[in-house]
Amino acid sequence: MGVEKVSCEAGQFGEPASPETLERVVARLRERNIEGVVVSDAPQAREAVLQRLPPGAELHAGKSKTLQDIGVTPVLAEGAMYTYLRNVYLKMDRTTQMREIRKLISAPDFHAGKRQRGY
């Protein structure tokens, strides 16, 4: 599989991607064993995220404006359905427990948030 070169013009992201583009992206993700989900609005996006997390799951989520905007962060923070590691490590002493914090958040059962492209 080669890397496809994509060019774009400044300002071209003012409109949502076409359904065809979204399907092409989902197909490319699937080729790499990554699930891609296309939704229409914030409530659908929130539901798509939350339905993938089993009750009681331990998870970490980076500071994400998207997760905040779609309403996932408040659900996680309330701590009723999931073990939200942010709630755990923010109560820990960074001076004496930094090693434990790093270990705690380095390998959660689930991670919600953006992923950087790796090479």
C-alpha positions in Angstrom: 0.0 0.0 0.0 1.4 3.4 -1.0 0.8 6.8 0.5 -1.7 8.8 -1.5 -0.7 12.4 -2.0 -3.5 14.9 -1.3 -3.4 18.5 -2.1 -5.8 21.1 -0.7 -6.4 24.8 -1.0 -6.7 27.1 2.0 -10.3 27.5 2.9 -11.5 24.3 1.3 -12.7 23.0 4.6 -15.6 25.4 5.0 -18.1 22.8 3.8 -18.6 19.3 5.0 -17.1 16.5 3.0 -19.3 14.8 0.4 -20.9 11.4 1.2 -18.6 9.9 -1.4 -15.5 11.3 0.2 -16.7 10.0 3.6 -17.3 6.6 2.3 -13.8 6.5 0.6 -12.2 7.5 4.0 -14.2 4.8 5.9 -13.1 2.2 3.3 -9.4 3.2 3.6 -9.7 3.0 7.4 -11.3 -0.4 7.2 -8.3 -1.5 5.0 -6.2 -0.8 8.0 -8.5 -2.5 10.5 -9.8 0.7 11.9 -13.5 1.3 12.3 -14.8 4.4 10.8 -18.3 5.7 11.6 -20.2 8.5 9.8 -22.8 10.4 11.7 -25.1 13.4 11.0 -24.9 15.4 14.2 -23.6 15.7 17.7 -26.2 13.5 19.4 -25.5 10.7 16.9 -21.7 11.1 17.5 -22.1 11.0 21.3 -24.2 7.8 21.0 -21.7 6.3 18.5 -18.9 6.8 21.0 -20.8 5.7 24.1 -22.2 2.6 22.6 -18.7 1.3 22.0 -17.8 1.5 25.6 -18.9 -1.4 27.8 -20.3 -0.4 31.2 -17.5 -0.4 33.8 -14.8 0.1 31.2 -11.6 1.9 32.3 -10.8 4.7 29.9 -8.7 7.7 29.3 -9.6 10.6 27.1 -7.3 13.4 26.2 -8.5 16.9 26.4 -10.7 17.0 23.3 -12.9 19.9 22.2 -14.8 17.5 20.0 -15.6 15.1 22.9 -16.7 18.1 24.9 -18.8 19.6 22.1 -20.7 16.4 21.4 -21.3 15.8 25.1 -19.1 12.7 25.8 -16.8 14.4 28.3 -19.5 15.2 30.8 -20.9 11.6 30.7 -17.4 10.3 31.3 -16.6 12.8 34.1 -19.7 11.9 36.1 -18.2 8.5 36.6 -21.4 6.5 36.9 -20.9 4.2 34.0 -17.2 4.1 33.5 -13.9 4.4 35.3 -12.7 7.7 33.8 -9.0 7.8 34.5 -8.9 11.6 34.4 -11.0 11.6 37.6 -8.5 9.1 39.2 -5.2 10.7 38.2 -6.2 14.3 39.0 -6.7 13.2 42.6 -3.1 11.8 42.7 -0.1 13.7 43.9 2.0 14.6 40.8 5.1 15.0 43.0 5.1 11.6 44.6 2.9 9.6 42.3 4.0 10.7 38.8 5.3 7.2 37.9 1.9 5.6 38.9 0.0 8.3 36.9 2.1 7.6 33.8 1.5 3.8 34.1 -2.2 4.4 34.8 -2.9 6.4 31.7 -0.5 4.6 29.3 -2.6 1.5 28.9 -6.3 1.9 29.6 -8.9 -0.5 28.3 -10.1 2.3 26.0 -8.9 5.6 24.8 -11.2 8.3 23.4 -9.9 11.2 21.4 -7.9 12.0 18.4 -5.0 9.9 17.2 -1.9 11.3 15.5 -0.8 9.6 12.3 2.1 7.3 13.0 4.9 6.3 10.6 
